[in-house]
Amino acid sequence: MINETKFNQIVSEAKAKSVNNPAWLRAISKAAAAILDGSMIVTTLAHGAIVTTAGGTYTANGACDCPARTKHCYHRAGARLMAIYEETTTPVVSLADDVAAST
């Protein structure tokens, strides 16, 4: 299960860094929505990610092999968002609270 608060903060930061690039803003928004609703599954790897959507499964590692063939691909955006999410640690203040919040 994804920590939506943490993920949304990462998405906000990514959008702020891409404010002057509408194509990346669209890709970030689409990827974030798909990750949150479960229609995009991202499996991060040492050098990229495997991204699965209804349209297929693609490798995203600085480029993407999806049919869009664009550098502003939402698969790449999703792969990067999840890489940042997994790299960013959230401190556990209370083990009891952490367990209570888990499913």
Protein Blocks (a to p, Z undefined) as FASTA:
>chain_A
ZZfklmmmmmmmmmmmmmmmmklmmmmmmmmmmmmnopaccdddfbbcddddfkbccdde
hiacbfklpakbfklmmmmmmmmmmmpccddfblklmmmmpZZ
